[in-house]
Amino acid sequence: MYLFGIWDSYRTTIDMNKVYLLAEREEHRFNSFSLGALEINYLDKRDPILAVMWSSFIPGLGQLYLHRILTAIFIIVWLVVFYYYSHIQEAILLLVLGKVKEATSVLKPEWLLFIPSHYGFAIYDAYINTVENNKLFKKELRGYLTEHYQSEGFQIKKGRKVK
């Protein structure tokens, strides 16, 4: 199953890249506003630094900043699961009380080791999605302005200096 999952992910990625190139060449329009049962999504420019900052505080907040509700819920729920099963809250409390041996003995390292990668994923996902959404926003804005405000006779003359 694991090898099939890897192969299928690779195959699907290749197909999606071909669809993207085709849509790019045809200048296919995409939906910049979506109103669904779970969320309201609209395309606007966001700050990647803010997305990283919110995800650094609590994984999932960067996704909420981007209006990716399902991903945010998924990340937050798993963070709670990792915190609960690693007993990190108990360890921090014991550490504050000065009981270092008890704090280290109560920790479950097999669950504790998930937390750094979970933070890394949330931060990376928030940053990459912010950058990609900003690219889509610029492309949509460029197309809208070209379609509605650029005159029909406008031509870009490459190689000539305009005085």
C-alpha positions as CSV (number, residue, x, y, z in Angstrom):
1,M,0.0,0.0,0.0
2,Y,2.8,2.4,0.9
3,L,4.6,1.9,-2.5
4,F,1.2,2.3,-4.3
5,G,0.6,5.5,-2.5
6,I,4.0,6.9,-3.5
7,W,3.5,5.8,-7.2
8,D,-0.1,7.2,-7.3
9,S,1.0,10.5,-5.8
10,Y,3.8,10.8,-8.4
11,R,1.4,9.9,-11.3
12,T,-1.3,12.3,-10.1
13,T,1.3,15.1,-9.7
14,I,2.5,14.6,-13.3
15,D,-1.1,14.8,-14.6
16,M,-1.9,17.9,-12.6
17,N,1.2,19.6,-13.8
18,K,0.1,18.9,-17.4
19,V,-3.4,20.3,-16.7
20,Y,-1.8,23.4,-15.1
21,L,0.4,24.0,-18.2
22,L,-2.7,23.7,-20.4
23,A,-4.7,26.1,-18.3
24,E,-1.8,28.5,-18.2
25,R,-1.4,28.5,-22.0
26,E,-5.2,29.0,-22.6
27,E,-5.3,31.7,-20.0
28,H,-8.2,29.8,-18.3
29,R,-10.1,31.8,-15.8
30,F,-10.5,30.5,-12.2
31,N,-13.0,31.2,-9.5
32,S,-11.7,34.1,-7.3
33,F,-14.7,33.9,-4.9
34,S,-16.2,30.8,-3.4
35,L,-19.1,30.6,-0.9
36,G,-19.4,27.1,0.6
37,A,-21.0,25.4,3.5
38,L,-17.8,25.4,5.5
39,E,-16.1,28.6,4.5
40,I,-16.1,31.7,2.4
41,N,-13.0,32.0,0.2
42,Y,-11.9,35.0,-1.8
43,L,-8.7,35.8,-3.5
44,D,-6.7,38.6,-1.9
45,K,-3.1,39.5,-1.1
46,R,-1.8,38.3,2.2
47,D,1.5,38.7,4.0
48,P,3.5,35.5,4.2
49,I,5.4,36.8,7.3
50,L,2.1,37.0,9.1
51,A,1.1,33.5,8.1
52,V,4.4,32.2,9.4
53,M,4.1,34.2,12.6
54,W,0.6,32.9,13.4
55,S,1.6,29.3,12.6
56,S,4.7,29.7,14.8
57,F,2.5,30.7,17.8
58,I,0.0,27.9,17.4
59,P,0.0,25.6,14.3
60,G,-3.2,26.1,12.4
61,L,-3.6,29.8,13.0
62,G,-1.7,30.6,9.8
63,Q,-4.2,28.4,7.9
64,L,-7.1,30.2,9.6
65,Y,-5.5,33.5,8.4
66,L,-5.6,32.1,4.9
67,H,-9.2,30.9,5.3
68,R,-8.2,27.2,4.9
69,I,-10.7,26.1,7.6
70,L,-10.5,22.3,7.1
71,T,-6.7,22.3,7.1
72,A,-6.6,24.5,10.2
73,I,-9.0,22.2,12.1
74,F,-7.0,19.1,11.0
75,I,-3.7,20.7,12.2
76,I,-5.1,22.0,15.5
77,V,-6.8,18.7,16.4
78,W,-3.6,16.8,15.8
79,L,-1.6,19.3,17.8
80,V,-4.0,18.7,20.7
81,V,-3.6,14.9,20.3
82,F,0.2,15.2,20.3
83,Y,0.2,17.4,23.4
84,Y,-2.2,15.1,25.2
85,Y,-0.4,11.9,24.6
86,S,3.1,13.3,25.0
87,H,2.1,14.6,28.5
88,I,4.1,17.8,27.8
89,Q,1.7,20.0,29.9
90,E,2.4,17.8,33.0
91,A,6.1,17.9,32.3
92,I,6.1,21.7,32.0
93,L,4.2,22.0,35.2
94,L,6.5,19.7,37.1
95,L,9.5,21.5,35.6
96,V,8.2,24.8,36.9
97,L,7.7,23.2,40.3
98,G,11.4,22.1,40.2
99,K,10.8,18.4,39.9
100,V,13.1,17.7,36.9
101,K,13.3,13.9,37.3
102,E,9.5,13.6,37.5
103,A,9.1,15.9,34.5
104,T,11.4,13.8,32.3
105,S,9.9,10.5,33.5
106,V,6.3,11.6,32.7
107,L,7.2,12.6,29.0
108,K,6.4,10.1,26.2
109,P,9.1,10.7,23.7
110,E,7.4,8.8,20.9
111,W,4.6,11.4,21.0
112,L,6.8,14.3,21.9
113,L,8.9,13.9,18.7
114,F,5.8,14.6,16.5
115,I,5.5,18.2,17.8
116,P,8.5,19.8,16.0
117,S,7.6,18.3,12.6
118,H,4.0,19.3,13.1
119,Y,5.1,22.9,13.8
120,G,7.4,22.7,10.7
121,F,4.6,21.4,8.5
122,A,2.1,24.1,9.6
123,I,4.7,26.9,9.1
124,Y,5.8,25.6,5.7
125,D,2.2,25.0,4.5
126,A,1.1,28.5,5.6
127,Y,4.0,30.2,3.9
128,I,3.8,28.3,0.6
129,N,0.1,28.7,0.3
130,T,0.3,32.4,1.0
131,V,3.0,32.9,-1.7
132,E,1.0,30.8,-4.2
133,N,-2.2,32.6,-3.5
134,N,-0.5,36.0,-3.9
135,K,0.7,34.8,-7.3
136,L,-2.9,33.9,-8.3
137,F,-4.1,37.2,-7.0
138,K,-1.5,39.1,-9.1
139,K,-2.5,37.0,-12.2
140,E,-6.2,37.6,-11.6
141,L,-5.7,41.3,-11.1
142,R,-3.5,41.6,-14.2
143,G,-6.2,39.8,-16.3
144,Y,-9.0,41.9,-14.9
145,L,-7.2,45.2,-15.5
146,T,-6.2,44.1,-19.0
147,E,-9.8,43.1,-19.9
148,H,-11.6,46.1,-18.4
149,Y,-9.2,49.0,-18.6
150,Q,-6.7,48.5,-21.4
151,S,-7.5,50.0,-24.7
152,E,-7.9,47.6,-27.7
153,G,-5.1,49.3,-29.7
154,F,-2.5,49.0,-26.9
155,Q,0.7,47.3,-28.1
156,I,3.9,46.7,-26.3
157,K,6.8,47.6,-28.5
158,K,9.8,45.5,-27.5
159,G,13.3,46.8,-28.2
160,R,12.3,50.4,-28.9
161,K,13.1,53.2,-26.5
162,V,10.3,55.6,-25.8
163,K,11.1,59.3,-25.4
